[in-house]
Amino acid sequence: MFYTPPPRDPKAPPIRINLLSDTQTRPTPAMREAMAAAEVGDEQIGDDPTVNLLCERVAGLLGKEAAVFMPSGTMCNVAATLVHCRPGEEILAHETAHIIAREGGAHAALGGFQIMPLTGADGQFAPDTLRKALHPRSRYQPPQTLVSVEQTANIGGGTIWKKAALDEVASIAHEAGAATHMDGARLLNATVATGISARDMAAGWDSAWIDFSKGLGAPVGGALAGTAAFIDEVWCWKQRLGGSMRQAGICAAACLHTLDHHVDRLADDHANARALARGLSQIEGVEVQEPETNLVFFRPDGAGVPGSRMIAELNKRGVLLAVMDGRIRACTHLDVTAAMIEETVTLVREIVRGA
Ligand SMILES: *Cc1c(COP(=O)(O)O)cnc(C)c1O
C-alpha cells in the first residue's frame, strides 16, 4: 500500500541518490553532538529539561499555550483526534489526507470516528466544499466535530494552503461548532516558502503540530500544540498509546538542533525541487506538477516509460524513488544536493531515450 522497497539486484550499485522521502535523512555530525551533550530527565514525569525546552519552543513557534513531544507525527494526529472527537463522530478532511490513507485506520480503530473525504485540486478542498459538506445537527447524521487540513498537502503535491483559505476554512468550521486541526508535518516548508510565520498560519487552528523527522532532518519526533487544557488531555492519550518516553531529551536535542540550523535551509530543498521539475519537464512526454515546496510529482508514462518501470530503472542506477497514488514522488531534503538533482534528470533522460 504505502511503500515496499523493490527487490534489489545484489550486483546493482548502492543507492547514491535517495529521493524516496524526506524522512530518509541521516543525523548530521553536529546533530549527533547536540544529542550526545543533551541534558536529560524522565520525560514521562515531565522533568526532562531538553524536552521541556523543545515544547516551549514549539508552543511559541505555533502561537499556542502548550505543546507535547511525540514519538511520531502519526501519534500527533491520533492523539489530537482522540481528544477532539467522541466515537461515532465525523472528521472532515481532504480525500488524500494522511489521516485517511496512511495511519493504519487508527482514527476508526482507536477512536471510532469516521472521516468524510472532501474533494478538491492539489490536496486542498475549497471553503465552499466544506460549507456544502456540513449539515445541521440531527439525530440521524454523525456529529461533525473536527475539520483537519495538511499544510503542506502531501499527496496534493506538497502544495501550500493560502493563509486566506486557512482562515476561511477555520472560521466555517468554528461557526458549525467543529474544532480545527492542522497536520503540519511540513508546515515549516510552507512558512519558508511564503515568509508567513507558522504562528500566523496556525492562528485559526485549535491544534497544530510539526514533524522533526521530515525535511528538518531529525531521527525521531513531532510536537503537538494547543491550549494547555487540550495538551493535558493529549497527555492522557499519549500515556494510553504508549507514547510516554524516558530520557527523550536525547531526541529532543536533535529536534532543537533542527529548529536552530535546518529551517532556513529548507529554501535549498525548494530550489532543488524546482530544478528537478524544470529538468524533468524539458523531457518530452514527462508530465510534472510544478512544485511549491520540496515534493515533486511526475508521470513519465507519456514518454513511453510507465512509472513502475522508471523507478526500477532508476533503482538499478542508484536512485531511489517510489510511485505514490499513480505518480512518482521525488522528495528533496537535507541529504540531496543540486548535483544529485542534475544527475537524476540526466538519468531519466537516458532511460526515456533508451525506451
Ligand atoms: C509523514 C506525515 C505524517 C506522519 O508523520 P510520521 O512522523 O511519519 O508519523 C502525517 N501527515 C503528513 C502529511 C505526513 O506527510
The ligand as an SDF file (V2000), in Angstrom:
LIG
                    3D

 15 15  0  0  0  0  0  0  0  0999 V2000
    4.6810   11.9470    7.4050 C   0  0  0  0  0  0  0  0  0  0  0  0
    3.3370   12.5370    7.5900 C   0  0  0  0  0  0  0  0  0  0  0  0
    2.6000   12.2720    8.7460 C   0  0  0  0  0  0  0  0  0  0  0  0
    3.0440   11.2910    9.8010 C   0  0  0  0  0  0  0  0  0  0  0  0
    4.2620   11.5800   10.3790 O   0  0  0  0  0  0  0  0  0  0  0  0
    5.2010   10.3780   10.9230 P   0  0  0  0  0  0  0  0  0  0  0  0
    6.2400   11.1250   11.6770 O   0  0  0  0  0  0  0  0  0  0  0  0
    5.6990    9.6690    9.7140 O   0  0  0  0  0  0  0  0  0  0  0  0
    4.3620    9.5100   11.7850 O   0  0  0  0  0  0  0  0  0  0  0  0
    1.3730   12.8730    8.8760 C   0  0  0  0  0  0  0  0  0  0  0  0
    0.9120   13.7180    7.9570 N   0  0  0  0  0  0  0  0  0  0  0  0
    1.5880   14.0080    6.8320 C   0  0  0  0  0  0  0  0  0  0  0  0
    1.0120   14.9730    5.8550 C   0  0  0  0  0  0  0  0  0  0  0  0
    2.8150   13.4110    6.6180 C   0  0  0  0  0  0  0  0  0  0  0  0
    3.4850   13.6740    5.4840 O   0  0  0  0  0  0  0  0  0  0  0  0
  1  2  1  0
  2  3  1  0
  2 14  2  0
  3  4  1  0
  3 10  2  0
  4  5  1  0
  5  6  1  0
  6  7  2  0
  6  8  1  0
  6  9  1  0
 10 11  1  0
 11 12  2  0
 12 13  1  0
 12 14  1  0
 14 15  1  0
M  END
$$$$
